[in-house]
Amino acid sequence: MRRIEFIMSDLFKYSPQTYFNHKKEKRPILELLEKYFTKDDIEEFLGTGKIQKFENITFIVNKYLSQLQITYLNSFAESQSLLSEPYVRDKFKDFYFNFLSDFGKINFPFNINALGIQPLLSHYLYQYQTRKIKKSLDTNNINQELENQKSKIEDAIVNSSGKLKKDLEKLKKGFQEEVEKKEIIDDIFSKNEKGFELIILHFNTFTSWNNDIYYFLELVKKDDFDYFINSKNDELLYQAIGYLVYSLSHNLGAEEKLQIIYSTFHYFIFNRDLISSSNIKEQILKRLENNESFSEIDKEVSHKYITSPFHANDINDLNSKEIIEVEEEISIEDFFKKYQNK
């Protein structure tokens, strides 16, 4: 068996004496090699250009990820909740992209390994709904809504005449802020409840999930969803773009974010040769800064989409699907009782 100084001499193309000098200096590269690689490993690499045991590990990890990818995609497909499909509710898309963006940072007071991913999802839904309603109930938002209503009445008075104008002037005179404020608050709670129901329409996507999916998402998020971007799968590409938009934007509303996701996704669908993590991130950042600058590009892509053969197939598929309706009204309280009892 050859001595280590000769092996290192072959690896670094320097003399055995240089090896001893570097070892005496405690060069980090030598400490790393000697800690994690045996002499046999290094000789195998010098002889074959690879270390088979690490090749095997890579193969196993890739196979594991591939199997989880199939499980993950099936959960969306079987529940008719593929996010890239037009019939999936925007409320669910907004919820799930927020979940991906916050994944790993969610304030979950329990051990995920003990309870699993299901309680994490229901807990996050509670946080998501609470955050939305708190923002809507902010005093500044309610006061702004009152001002908007007053402004609408003023504009209507200016643009009307006769009896209608007199009726509007009476409405303005009788405008009671406290009554209107109560109606605004009632409307906020009503919209929040409806938004919750639209999310629940697709929540059975997660019924088949176990902790393997949690670890899958952990691995995928570590490289900013590059695995999804390079998967050559349109749904995973859409989800990766969604994650990046929600992670990189902070001041946009859900509607604007979803529009940017839609436009970016279709741009790269028609320019597949440009698909890469750097290109996608670059375009998202530019769109977040000034989405209007892409208006001509988006018009061109939209025309291609409408006239492309697969668009017709999408429309046919959509028409053939039954529109999912809420089979029963589910209150927020009933939902969380159900998941707490699991």
C-alpha positions in Angstrom: 0.0 0.0 0.0 1.4 3.4 -1.0 2.2 5.9 1.6 -0.1 9.0 2.0 2.6 11.5 1.0 2.9 9.9 -2.5 -0.9 9.7 -2.9 -1.2 13.4 -2.1 1.8 14.2 -4.4 -0.2 12.6 -7.3 -3.4 14.4 -6.3 -1.9 17.9 -6.0 1.0 17.4 -8.5 3.6 18.5 -6.0 6.5 16.8 -4.2 6.1 14.6 -1.1 8.2 17.3 0.8 5.6 20.0 -0.1 2.9 17.7 1.3 4.8 17.5 4.7 5.3 21.3 4.7 1.6 21.9 4.1 0.6 19.3 6.7 2.9 21.1 9.2 1.1 24.4 8.3 -2.2 22.6 8.9 -3.6 23.6 5.5 -7.5 23.3 5.7 -7.7 21.3 2.4 -5.5 18.6 3.8 -7.4 18.5 7.1 -10.6 18.1 5.1 -9.3 15.3 2.9 -7.8 13.4 5.8 -11.0 13.7 7.9 -13.5 12.7 5.3 -11.6 10.5 2.8 -9.6 7.4 3.3 -6.4 6.7 1.3 -8.4 4.1 -0.7 -11.0 6.8 -1.6 -8.3 9.1 -3.0 -6.5 6.3 -4.9 -9.8 5.2 -6.4 -10.5 8.7 -7.5 -7.0 9.0 -9.0 -7.5 5.7 -10.8 -11.1 6.0 -12.0 -12.1 9.7 -11.7 -14.9 8.9 -9.2 -15.5 7.3 -5.7 -18.1 4.6 -6.2 -19.6 4.7 -2.6 -20.4 8.4 -3.1 -21.9 7.7 -6.5 -24.2 5.1 -4.9 -25.3 7.7 -2.3 -26.1 10.2 -5.0 -28.1 7.5 -6.9 -30.1 6.7 -3.7 -30.8 10.3 -2.9 -31.9 11.0 -6.5 -34.1 7.9 -6.5 -35.6 9.0 -3.2 -36.3 12.5 -4.5 -37.8 11.1 -7.7 -40.2 8.9 -5.8 -41.3 11.8 -3.6 -41.7 14.0 -6.6 -44.3 11.6 -8.0 -46.1 11.3 -4.7 -46.1 15.1 -4.3 -47.4 15.7 -7.9 -50.1 13.0 -7.6 -51.5 14.7 -4.4 -52.2 17.8 -6.5 -53.4 16.0 -9.6 -55.7 13.5 -7.8 -57.4 16.3 -5.8 -57.8 18.5 -9.0 -55.6 21.1 -7.3 -52.7 21.5 -9.8 -51.7 25.2 -9.2 -50.9 25.8 -12.8 -54.5 25.0 -13.8 -56.9 27.9 -14.3 -59.8 26.3 -12.4 -57.9 26.2 -9.1 -59.0 28.9 -6.7 -56.7 31.9 -6.3 -57.3 31.8 -2.6 -55.8 28.3 -2.4 -52.8 29.4 -4.6 -52.2 32.4 -2.3 -52.4 30.2 0.8 -50.0 27.6 -0.6 -47.4 30.0 -2.0 -47.4 31.8 1.4 -46.9 28.3 3.0 -43.9 27.6 0.7 -42.4 31.0 1.3 -42.8 30.7 5.1 -41.8 26.9 5.2 -39.1 26.4 7.7 -39.9 29.6 9.5 -43.5 28.8 10.7 -44.0 29.3 14.4 -45.2 25.8 15.2 -45.1 25.1 19.0 -44.8 21.3 18.6 -42.4 18.7 17.4 -43.0 18.1 13.7 -41.4 14.7 13.9 -43.9 13.6 16.5 -47.1 15.2 15.1 -46.3 15.2 11.4 -47.0 17.6 8.6 -50.8 17.6 8.8 -51.1 19.6 12.1 -48.4 22.0 10.7 -50.7 22.7 7.6 -53.8 23.2 9.7 -51.9 25.4 12.1 -50.5 27.4 9.3 -54.0 27.8 7.8 -55.1 29.3 11.1 -52.1 31.7 11.1 -52.8 32.6 7.5 -56.4 33.4 8.1 -55.7 35.3 11.3 -53.0 37.4 9.6 -55.4 38.2 6.8 -58.2 39.3 9.0 -56.0 41.4 11.3 -54.7 43.3 8.3 -58.2 43.9 7.0 -59.4 45.0 10.5 -56.6 47.5 10.8 -58.0 50.9 11.8 -56.3 52.7 8.9 -57.8 50.2 6.4 -61.3 50.6 7.8 -61.0 54.4 7.8 -59.7 54.3 4.2 -62.7 52.2 3.2 -65.0 54.8 4.8 -63.3 57.6 2.9 -63.6 55.5 -0.3 -67.4 55.1 0.2 -67.8 58.9 0.9 -65.8 59.6 -2.3 -68.0 57.3 -4.4 -71.1 59.1 -3.2 -69.5 62.5 -4.0 -68.5 61.3 -7.5 -72.0 60.0 -8.0 -73.6 63.3 -7.0 -71.3 65.2 -9.4 -72.2 62.9 -12.3 -76.0 62.7 -11.7 -79.0 65.0 -11.9 -82.7 65.2 -11.0 -84.2 62.8 -8.5 -81.2 60.6 -8.4 -79.0 63.5 -7.4 -81.4 64.5 -4.6 -81.5 60.9 -3.4 -77.7 60.7 -3.3 -77.5 64.0 -1.5 -79.9 62.6 1.2 -77.7 59.5 1.4 -74.6 61.7 1.9 -76.4 63.7 4.6 -77.6 60.6 6.4 -74.2 58.9 6.2 -73.5 57.4 9.6 -69.9 56.4 10.1 -70.5 53.9 12.9 -73.2 52.1 11.1 -71.1 52.0 7.9 -68.0 50.9 9.9 -70.0 47.9 11.4 -71.1 46.9 7.9 -67.5 47.1 6.7 -66.4 44.9 9.6 -69.2 42.4 8.9 -68.2 42.3 5.3 -64.6 41.6 6.2 -65.6 38.6 8.3 -67.9 37.3 5.6 -65.2 37.6 3.0 -62.7 35.9 5.3 -65.1 33.0 5.8 -65.7 32.6 2.1 -61.9 32.7 1.5 -61.5 30.0 4.0 -64.1 27.8 2.2 -62.3 28.3 -1.1 -59.1 27.1 0.4 -60.8 24.1 2.0 -62.1 23.1 -1.5 -58.5 22.0 -2.2 -57.3 21.1 1.2 -57.7 17.3 0.6 -54.5 17.7 -1.5 -52.6 17.2 1.7 -54.5 14.2 3.1 -51.9 11.7 1.7 -48.9 13.7 2.9 -46.6 12.3 5.5 -43.2 13.5 7.0 -41.4 12.3 3.8 -43.1 15.3 2.0 -41.9 17.6 4.8 -38.3 16.5 4.3 -38.8 16.7 0.5 -39.8 20.3 0.8 -36.9 21.0 3.1 -34.4 19.6 0.6 -36.1 21.5 -2.3 -36.2 24.8 -0.5 -32.5 24.7 0.4 -31.6 25.5 -3.2 -34.5 27.9 -3.8 -36.5 25.3 -5.7 -33.9 24.7 -8.3 -34.9 21.0 -8.3 -38.4 22.1 -9.4 -37.1 24.5 -12.0 -34.8 21.8 -13.6 -37.5 19.0 -13.3 -38.9 19.6 -16.9 -42.4 19.4 -15.3 -44.7 22.4 -15.9 -46.5 22.1 -12.6 -43.3 22.1 -10.6 -42.0 25.0 -12.7 -45.1 27.0 -11.8 -44.7 26.2 -8.1 -41.0 27.2 -8.2 -41.9 30.6 -9.8 -44.7 31.0 -7.2 -42.3 30.4 -4.4 -39.8 32.9 -5.8 -42.4 35.6 -6.4 -43.8 35.3 -2.9 -40.3 35.1 -1.3 -39.0 38.1 -3.2 -42.0 40.4 -3.0 -43.1 42.1 0.2 -45.5 44.9 -0.6 -47.7 43.5 -3.4 -51.2 42.1 -2.9 -52.1 38.5 -3.8 -53.7 39.5 -7.1 -50.6 41.2 -8.3 -48.3 38.4 -7.2 -50.4 35.8 -9.0 -50.5 37.8 -12.1 -46.7 38.0 -12.1 -46.5 34.2 -11.5 -48.9 33.6 -14.4 -47.0 35.9 -16.8 -43.5 34.6 -15.9 -44.7 31.0 -16.2 -46.1 31.4 -19.6 -43.1 33.4 -20.9 -40.9 30.4 -20.0 -43.3 27.8 -21.3 -42.9 29.5 -24.7 -39.2 30.0 -24.2 -38.1 26.6 -22.7 -34.6 27.0 -23.9 -34.2 30.0 -21.5 -35.4 28.1 -18.4 -32.8 28.4 -15.7 -32.8 29.5 -12.1 -30.8 32.7 -12.9 -33.0 33.7 -15.8 -36.2 33.1 -13.9 -35.0 35.0 -10.8 -33.8 37.9 -13.0 -37.1 38.2 -14.7 -39.1 38.1 -11.5 -37.0 40.8 -9.9 -37.5 43.0 -13.0 -41.2 42.4 -13.0 -41.4 43.2 -9.3 -39.7 46.5 -10.0 -41.8 47.4 -13.0 -44.2 44.8 -14.4 -45.6 47.3 -16.9 -42.3 47.1 -18.8 -43.2 43.5 -19.9 -46.6 44.5 -21.3 -45.6 44.0 -25.0 -43.9 40.7 -24.2 -46.9 39.5 -22.2 -49.2 40.5 -25.1 -47.1 38.4 -27.5 -47.1 35.4 -25.2 -50.8 35.7 -24.6 -51.4 35.6 -28.4 -49.2 32.5 -28.7 -51.1 30.9 -25.8 -54.5 31.5 -27.3 -53.5 30.3 -30.8 -51.4 27.3 -29.7 -52.8 23.7 -30.1 -52.4 22.8 -26.5 -54.5 25.8 -25.4 -57.5 24.2 -27.1 -56.9 21.0 -25.3 -56.7 22.9 -22.0 -60.1 24.5 -22.7 -61.6 21.2 -23.6 -60.3 19.6 -20.4 -61.6 22.5 -18.4 -65.1 22.2 -19.8 -65.1 18.5 -19.3 -64.3 18.8 -15.6 -67.1 19.3 -13.1 -66.8 22.6 -11.3 -66.0 21.8 -7.7 -68.6 23.3 -5.3 -68.7 23.3 -1.6 -70.7 20.3 -0.7 -71.3 21.6 2.8 -70.6 24.7 4.6 -67.6 24.3 6.9 -66.9 26.9 9.6 -63.4 27.7 10.7 -64.1 26.4 14.2 -65.4 23.1 12.9 -62.4 22.6 10.7 -59.9 23.1 13.4 -61.8 20.9 15.8 -61.7 18.2 13.2 -57.9 18.5 12.8 -57.2 18.8 16.5 -59.1 15.5 17.1 -56.9 13.7 14.6 
